[in-house]
Amino acid sequence: MLSQFLAIITANLFEVELVDYKIIFSLEALFKTVICFAIIFGLVILLNSIILSKYKLLNLLNGQKVNEKLKVKNPVVTAVLFILAMLFIGYGYYSVNKNGIIKLDKYFIYALMSVMVGTFLLFSTLSFILDKIVKMNKNFYI
């Protein structure tokens, strides 16, 4: 349904006339989707049950006291990684803007890899920075 709605919007953007266009809702596709989600949900329940059965109830109740530690603890390293993330992302977008995305050449591959690495570094450092900000704020309780 959503894809057909977006197709109509796209056709209107390009001023294409939709004379014989029909919106179709497939019950077979809905049924297959529900079955797939039910299978995935069942597998998740089964795997979580297996994992949880290995722990004692007392450990599960006190598990909230054990926090995950972020791997990068040094604020200087975090700042350097954040700046590197911005540089990688900036280079990637500059390269794509300069060289274009029409041809798949080495510049496009470099830009793509640069944005991927930059995005990974950005989210890694932002999680550390946000964690520090939340822990410094006494009004916020975790």
C-alpha positions, 0 to 999 in steps of 0.5 A, spaced: 500 500 500 505 504 501 509 503 495 503 504 491 502 511 494 509 513 493 509 511 486 503 515 485 507 521 488 513 520 484 509 519 478 506 526 480 512 529 481 515 527 474 508 529 471 506 522 468 499 520 467 496 514 470 491 512 466 490 505 467 494 505 474 490 501 479 491 500 487 492 493 489 492 489 495 494 482 495 491 478 501 496 472 499 502 477 500 499 479 507 498 472 509 505 470 507 508 476 511 504 474 517 507 467 517 514 470 516 513 475 522 510 469 526 516 464 524 521 470 526 517 471 532 517 464 534 525 463 533 526 469 537 522 467 543 525 460 542 532 463 542 531 468 548 528 462 552 534 458 551 539 464 553 535 465 559 534 458 562 542 458 563 541 464 568 539 464 575 533 468 577 537 472 582 542 474 577 536 476 572 533 480 578 540 484 579 542 484 572 540 492 572 546 493 576 551 491 571 552 496 566 555 495 559 562 499 559 563 503 553 570 501 550 573 508 549 574 511 556 579 517 554 575 523 552 581 525 548 581 519 544 573 520 543 574 527 541 580 525 536 575 520 533 569 524 533 574 529 529 576 523 524 569 522 523 567 529 521 573 529 516 571 522 513 564 524 512 566 531 509 571 528 505 566 523 502 560 528 501 565 533 498 568 527 493 561 525 491 559 532 490 565 534 486 566 527 482 558 525 481 555 519 482 553 517 475 559 513 474 562 507 479 569 509 479 575 509 484 573 516 487 565 513 488 568 507 492 573 511 496 567 516 498 562 510 499 568 507 504 569 514 507 562 515 509 561 508 512 567 509 516 565 516 518 558 514 520 561 508 524 566 513 528 560 518 529 555 513 532 561 510 536 563 517 539 556 520 540 554 514 544 560 515 549 559 523 549 551 522 550 553 517 555 557 522 559 552 528 558 547 523 561 551 521 567 553 528 569 546 531 569 544 529 576 536 530 574 536 524 569 536 517 572 538 511 569 
